[in-house]
Amino acid sequence: MSDRNNLLYNQLYIDTGDGPVVILLHGLFGKLAMWKPAVEALRKNFRVIVPRLPIFELPADRTNIGHLSGLLHEFIEFHNLRDVNLVGHAIGGQVALSYAHDHPRNVGRIVLSGSNGLFESSDFHAATSSEVSDYNYVDEQVRAAFYHSDEAPDALVDEIYAAVQNVTKRQSISSLIQSSRQNSVEMFLNKLDHRVMLLWGLEDKITPPEVALHFHDFLQNSEVRFIEKCGHLPMIEEPETFTKHLISFLD
């Protein structure tokens, strides 16, 4: 596996394996490492690409779903990729849907996990300066994403706490969440005819299971798979089960 430099927006990304292309898209606080078990399993039969979305590097007026979808398109065009399969978590899921809507002929299958675009519960965009300055508040918000809250990595809490202390990054978070809510995917979901798997943690508090069912109602060709005793981050909490469903669907 190798990290290569993306010439388009100067971000590191993963590109490994051979076969049909699978692009894994992280959410707001996601990172390349969260996909490691999935990458290791998929690379045996697929070319797996994990770009790092430059959420905190963009100016505030470009920190939105439309611009991130446009960057994904530039990335795909630059590397001459065709018939890509998109796997998106949280904000990454909404970006995947936006791309599929704009470029339907270049997308094979889609997997959404805890996807934004219809409804999500996040307090970070509305948190006051005193709240985000309180480590315990941030710790509580991060651990709420996990079914077993004590399994939330301390390093993840520390990283997110450091991010929200930065005023510029906090503005980026607010801009992106606002964009996500203002650009609901509901209006075009029924126009997508791609096969879609909604792979959800049954105990997800950020985007509850009902959200997956709403996606299912709007999409023409979708299926729902729930992972029990799992919250908002199934690729981290239940990597073996998550990867098993992923491979069976993409195969």
Secondary structure, DSSP 4 states (H G I P E B T S, - for coil): --EEEETTTTEEEEEE--SSEEEEE--TT--GGGGHHHHHHHTTTSEEEEE---TTTS-GGG-SHHHHHHHHHHHHHHTT--SEEEEEETHHHHHHHHHHHH-GGGEEEEEEES--SS-----GGG--HHHHT-HHHHHHHHHTTSSSGGGS-HHHHHHHHHHHHSHHHHHHHHHHHHHHHHS-SHHHHTT--S-EEEEEETT-SSS-HHHHHHHHHH-SSEEEEEETT--S-HHHHSHHHHHHHHHHHH-
